[in-house]
Amino acid sequence: MIELLNHPTLLARAKGTGALVADILQTLKGRSTVGTNLLDIDRWAKAMILEAGALSCYVDYEPSFGRGPFGHYICTAVNDAVLHGRPRDYTLADGDLLTLDLAVSKDGVAADAAISFLVGDAKPPESVAMIDATERALAAGIAAAGPGARIGDISHAIGTVLSEAGYRINTEFGGHGIGSTMHQDPHVPNTGRPGRGYKLRPGLLLALEPWVMADTARLVTDADGWTLRSATGCRTAHSEHTIAITDDGAEILTLPTHGRP
């Protein structure tokens, strides 16, 4: 299903949900220090979501690629984990590469975003470069989006940045439409051919999410039935924003409140 949120009140709601997601992620990033347990991050996320009167898109989520309901409020992926990281009893160490991925729904509209960052003082150059590549790819994808552009234009822009940075690209999971529900059509692969695919229209919301693994494009599924890890055990990174296609281009919805004009 491809859903267009053309009514001004719906876009205003989407902005509110997006800001909530972004603010929660920034709060959690600040709390995610050496010694923090992933289950504590999940509890903090739950408290902030409920306090805001929002709904988790994850707790009861039960797609074909997962094993049973996800059962948690946020995805926490550490080091070789990259997607759908199920919170577990793990204490963060100095230099860990942590990805937080959060989707919530409020006032009938969902928003989805992810950030990757290094915990503590250690800053391995390879990890810094990988995070930077996903952030630059995300910016390129957003710049390629706008009314009349096609999904392939976004995919090509993302893929160009990632491949030029030396990363192999997995196309099993990528960006997606979003609106009244978290996962909708169209699928937005992280590489593609320009000028191909669905033509973007005002009112379309998209979650764009470049992600890479340091030396492979192959995923393996963890014993928890959810967490996707690099097949070689290498580190990974993931960046994501929800954007709205408007008459003037693309507007990022998942910016923290202090980052908005």
C-alpha positions in Angstrom: 0.0 0.0 0.0 1.3 3.5 -0.9 -0.3 6.1 1.3 -0.2 9.9 0.7 -0.7 12.2 3.6 -1.8 15.3 1.7 -3.9 17.0 4.4 -2.0 19.8 6.2 -3.1 18.4 9.6 -1.6 15.0 8.8 1.7 16.5 7.9 1.7 18.5 11.1 1.0 15.3 13.0 3.9 13.6 11.1 6.2 16.4 12.2 5.2 16.0 15.8 5.8 12.2 15.7 9.1 12.7 13.9 10.3 15.2 16.5 9.3 12.8 19.3 11.3 10.0 17.8 14.4 12.2 17.3 14.2 13.7 20.8 14.0 10.2 22.4 16.9 9.0 20.3 19.1 11.9 21.4 18.1 11.4 25.0 19.0 7.8 24.8 22.3 8.5 23.1 23.2 10.8 26.0 22.5 8.1 28.5 24.2 5.3 26.6 27.6 5.4 28.3 30.1 2.8 29.3 28.4 0.5 31.8 24.8 1.0 30.4 22.8 -2.1 29.9 20.8 -2.5 26.7 17.7 -3.5 28.8 18.0 -0.2 30.6 17.9 1.6 27.2 14.7 -0.3 26.4 13.1 0.6 29.7 14.0 4.2 29.2 12.5 4.2 25.7 9.3 2.6 27.0 8.9 5.2 29.7 9.4 8.1 27.2 7.1 6.7 24.6 4.3 6.1 27.1 4.8 9.5 28.8 4.3 11.2 25.4 1.1 9.3 24.8 2.6 7.5 21.8 2.5 3.9 20.8 5.4 1.6 20.1 5.6 0.2 16.6 7.8 -2.7 17.8 6.3 -4.4 20.8 3.7 -6.4 19.1 5.3 -6.4 15.6 5.4 -9.9 14.1 6.5 -9.8 10.5 7.6 -12.9 8.4 11.3 -12.1 8.9 11.1 -12.2 12.8 10.4 -15.0 15.2 7.3 -14.1 17.2 6.4 -10.6 18.5 9.5 -8.3 18.9 8.6 -7.7 22.5 10.7 -4.5 23.0 10.4 -0.8 22.5 13.6 -0.1 20.6 16.2 -1.9 18.5 19.7 -1.9 20.0 22.4 -3.2 17.7 26.0 -3.5 19.0 29.1 -3.9 16.8 28.4 -6.8 14.4 24.6 -6.5 14.8 23.1 -4.1 12.3 19.3 -4.5 12.0 16.4 -5.5 14.3 18.7 -5.7 17.3 16.6 -7.2 20.1 17.6 -5.6 23.5 19.4 -8.2 25.7 21.4 -8.3 29.0 24.6 -6.7 27.6 26.6 -4.0 29.2 28.2 -1.4 26.9 32.0 -1.2 26.8 34.3 1.6 25.7 34.5 1.7 21.9 31.3 -0.3 21.3 29.5 0.8 18.1 25.8 1.2 19.1 22.9 1.7 16.7 19.5 2.8 18.2 16.5 2.4 15.8 13.2 3.7 17.0 9.7 3.8 15.4 6.6 5.1 17.2 3.1 6.2 16.3 1.3 9.2 17.6 -2.0 10.8 16.5 -2.3 8.2 13.9 1.0 8.8 12.1 4.3 6.8 12.5 7.9 7.9 12.2 11.1 5.9 12.1 14.8 6.9 12.6 18.1 5.4 13.5 21.5 6.6 14.7 24.9 4.9 15.1 27.6 6.2 17.4 30.6 5.1 19.4 30.3 4.6 23.2 32.9 6.0 25.5 36.2 7.6 24.6 37.6 5.0 22.1 37.1 6.1 18.5 38.3 3.4 16.1 38.9 5.2 12.7 37.3 2.4 10.7 34.1 2.7 12.8 34.1 6.5 12.5 34.4 6.3 8.8 31.6 3.7 8.5 29.2 5.8 10.5 30.1 8.8 8.4 29.5 6.9 5.2 26.0 6.0 6.2 25.2 9.6 7.3 26.6 11.0 4.0 24.6 8.4 2.0 21.4 9.4 3.9 22.0 13.0 3.1 22.5 12.2 -0.6 19.3 10.1 -0.7 17.3 13.0 0.9 18.8 15.5 -1.6 17.7 13.2 -4.5 14.1 13.1 -3.2 11.4 15.5 -4.3 8.2 15.6 -6.4 8.7 14.0 -9.8 11.8 12.1 -8.7 11.7 8.3 -8.6 12.7 5.8 -6.1 15.6 4.7 -8.2 17.0 8.2 -8.0 17.1 8.0 -4.2 18.6 4.4 -4.3 21.2 5.4 -6.8 22.3 8.4 -4.7 22.6 6.3 -1.5 24.4 3.5 -3.3 26.9 5.7 -5.0 28.1 7.1 -1.7 28.3 3.7 0.0 30.0 2.0 -2.9 32.5 4.8 -3.4 33.4 4.5 0.3 34.2 0.8 -0.4 31.3 -0.9 1.1 29.3 -3.8 -0.3 25.5 -3.2 -0.4 22.9 -5.6 0.8 19.4 -5.1 -0.8 17.4 -7.5 1.4 16.5 -4.7 3.7 16.3 -1.0 3.0 14.0 2.1 3.3 10.3 2.0 3.0 7.1 4.0 2.9 5.6 5.0 6.2 2.4 6.7 7.3 -0.5 5.4 9.4 1.6 2.2 9.7 5.3 1.7 10.1 6.2 -0.4 7.0 4.5 0.4 3.7 5.3 0.4 0.0 7.4 1.5 -1.8 10.5 -0.4 -0.9 13.6 1.9 -1.2 16.8 -0.3 -1.8 20.1 1.2 -0.9 21.3 0.9 -4.4 19.5 1.2 -7.7 19.2 2.8 -11.2 18.2 6.4 -11.6 15.0 7.2 -13.4 13.4 3.9 -12.3 10.6 3.0 -9.9 7.7 4.8 -8.3 7.4 8.5 -9.0 7.4 10.5 -5.8 4.4 12.7 -5.1 3.7 15.3 -2.4 2.2 13.7 0.7 4.4 10.6 0.5 6.4 9.8 3.7 9.6 7.7 3.3 12.0 6.2 5.8 15.4 6.1 4.2 18.0 4.0 5.9 21.5 3.3 4.5 23.3 0.6 6.4 26.5 -1.2 5.8 28.8 -3.9 7.1 32.6 -3.4 7.1 33.7 -6.3 4.9 30.6 -8.2 3.7 27.1 -7.9 2.3 25.9 -11.1 3.9 23.6 -11.3 7.0 23.0 -14.0 9.5 20.2 -14.2 12.0 20.9 -14.4 15.7 19.6 -17.1 17.9 17.0 -14.7 19.2 15.2 -14.9 15.9 15.4 -11.2 15.3 18.9 -9.6 15.4 20.6 -9.5 12.0 24.4 -9.7 12.2 27.3 -9.5 9.7 28.2 -12.9 8.5 31.9 -12.3 9.2 31.5 -10.7 12.6 32.6 -7.3 11.3 31.2 -4.0 12.6 28.2 -2.3 11.1 26.5 1.1 11.0 23.0 2.3 10.2 21.5 5.8 9.8 17.8 6.6 9.1 15.4 9.6 8.8 11.8 9.8 7.9 11.1 12.4 5.3 8.0 14.0 3.7 7.8 14.7 0.0 6.4 18.2 -0.4 5.7 20.5 -3.3 9.1 22.1 -2.7 11.3 19.0 -2.2 11.9 16.7 0.8 11.5 17.7 4.5 13.2 15.8 7.2 10.7 14.9 9.9 13.0 13.2 12.4 15.1 16.1 13.5 15.4 16.7 17.2 13.5 19.7 18.5 16.7 21.7 19.1 17.8 21.0 15.5 14.7 22.6 13.9 14.6 26.1 12.5 
